Amino acid sequence: MSRVQIVVLITSLLVTGFIVEQVRRRRLAVEYSLIWIVAGLGMIGLSLWKNGVEYLADLMGIYYAPSAIFVIFGVLVFVLCVHFSLEISKLSSNNRVLIQRIALLEDDLKKLKEHPANPENQLLQPQLNRETGTPWEFDKDV
């Protein structure tokens, strides 16, 4: 094993171990860690396979083998960007729904404070779910 392979192997093991530790401490969600763990395992595999980079470069039609590493990392970065863009879009949509719910609740609260004895305000009080004890409208997933 060459010195470069040993350095890459140690770095790959450290990165993969760091990701696993972050998942174990619940600082990183499992669904986000899978991409990083796969990348770390791929780096470990390439560091153990002596001619792996040359073989992949030949498969991709790249004449200079180290350039294949940049292509692989470019694809990895692209996949990460698409994945995080999808997550951001989903979170943005969820935030919009939550903001609308808060606005409706604030409006109901304002009406209750303005006219506490008004019989119409009885309609503003949510019906409770008998099983969970929470308002029906909040039992739905966001």
C-alpha positions in Angstrom: 0.0 0.0 0.0 1.4 3.4 -0.9 1.5 6.4 1.4 -1.2 8.2 -0.6 -3.5 5.2 -0.2 -2.9 5.1 3.5 -3.6 8.8 3.9 -6.8 8.5 1.9 -7.9 5.4 3.8 -7.3 7.1 7.2 -9.1 10.3 6.0 -12.0 8.2 4.7 -12.3 6.3 7.9 -12.3 9.5 9.9 -15.0 11.2 7.8 -17.2 8.1 7.9 -16.7 7.7 11.6 -17.5 11.4 12.1 -20.8 11.1 10.2 -21.8 7.9 12.1 -21.0 9.7 15.4 -23.1 12.7 14.5 -26.0 10.4 13.7 -25.5 8.6 17.0 -25.6 11.9 18.9 -28.7 12.8 16.9 -27.1 15.9 15.4 -27.5 14.7 11.9 -30.7 13.0 10.6 -30.3 9.5 9.2 -31.7 10.5 5.8 -29.1 13.2 5.4 -26.2 11.0 6.5 -26.8 8.2 3.9 -25.2 10.2 1.1 -22.2 11.0 3.2 -21.8 7.4 4.4 -22.0 6.1 0.9 -19.4 8.7 -0.2 -17.1 7.7 2.7 -17.5 4.0 1.9 -16.7 4.7 -1.7 -13.6 6.6 -0.7 -12.6 3.6 1.5 -13.2 1.2 -1.4 -11.1 3.3 -3.8 -8.3 3.7 -1.3 -8.1 -0.1 -0.9 -8.4 -0.9 -4.6 -5.0 -0.1 -5.9 -5.9 0.5 -9.6 -9.5 1.6 -8.9 -9.1 5.2 -10.0 -7.4 4.1 -13.2 -10.1 1.6 -13.9 -12.9 4.2 -13.4 -11.0 6.7 -15.5 -10.9 4.1 -18.3 -14.6 3.4 -18.0 -15.4 7.1 -18.2 -12.9 7.7 -21.1 -10.7 10.0 -19.1 -7.0 9.7 -20.0 -5.6 11.3 -16.8 -6.8 9.1 -13.9 -6.7 11.8 -11.2 -9.2 13.8 -13.2 -11.7 11.0 -12.7 -11.7 11.9 -8.9 -12.8 15.4 -9.7 -15.6 14.1 -12.0 -16.7 11.7 -9.2 -16.7 14.5 -6.6 -18.5 16.8 -9.1 -21.3 14.3 -9.4 -21.4 13.9 -5.6 -21.7 17.6 -5.1 -24.4 17.8 -7.8 -26.4 15.0 -6.1 -26.0 16.8 -2.7 -27.2 20.1 -4.2 -30.3 18.5 -5.7 -31.1 16.6 -2.5 -30.8 19.7 -0.3 -32.8 21.8 -2.8 -35.6 19.3 -2.5 -35.4 19.4 1.3 -35.4 23.2 1.3 -38.5 23.3 -1.0 -40.3 20.9 1.3 -39.4 22.9 4.4 -40.4 26.1 2.7 -43.8 24.7 1.9 -44.3 23.4 5.5 -43.3 26.9 6.8 -45.9 28.5 4.6 -48.6 26.2 6.0 -47.5 26.9 9.6 -47.5 30.6 9.1 -51.0 30.5 7.8 -52.1 28.4 10.8 -50.5 30.9 13.2 -52.2 33.8 11.4 -55.6 32.1 11.8 -55.0 31.4 15.4 -53.9 35.0 16.1 -57.1 36.2 14.4 -59.2 33.9 16.5 -57.4 35.1 19.7 -57.9 38.7 18.7 -61.6 38.2 18.2 -61.9 36.4 21.6 -60.1 39.3 23.4 -62.3 41.9 21.7 -65.6 40.2 22.5 -65.2 37.6 25.2 -68.9 37.2 26.0 -70.0 37.1 22.4 -71.9 33.8 21.6 -70.3 33.9 18.1 -66.9 33.2 19.8 -68.2 29.8 20.9 -67.8 28.7 17.3 -64.1 29.8 17.3 -63.3 27.3 20.0 -62.0 24.1 18.3 -63.6 20.7 18.9 -61.3 18.4 20.8 -60.3 15.0 19.5 -61.4 12.6 22.3 -58.6 10.2 21.8 -55.7 12.7 21.8 -57.2 15.7 23.6 -55.9 18.0 20.9 -57.9 20.1 18.5 -59.0 18.2 15.4 -57.3 20.7 13.1 -53.9 20.1 14.6 -54.0 16.3 14.4 -53.1 16.4 10.7 -49.4 16.1 9.7 -47.9 19.2 8.2 
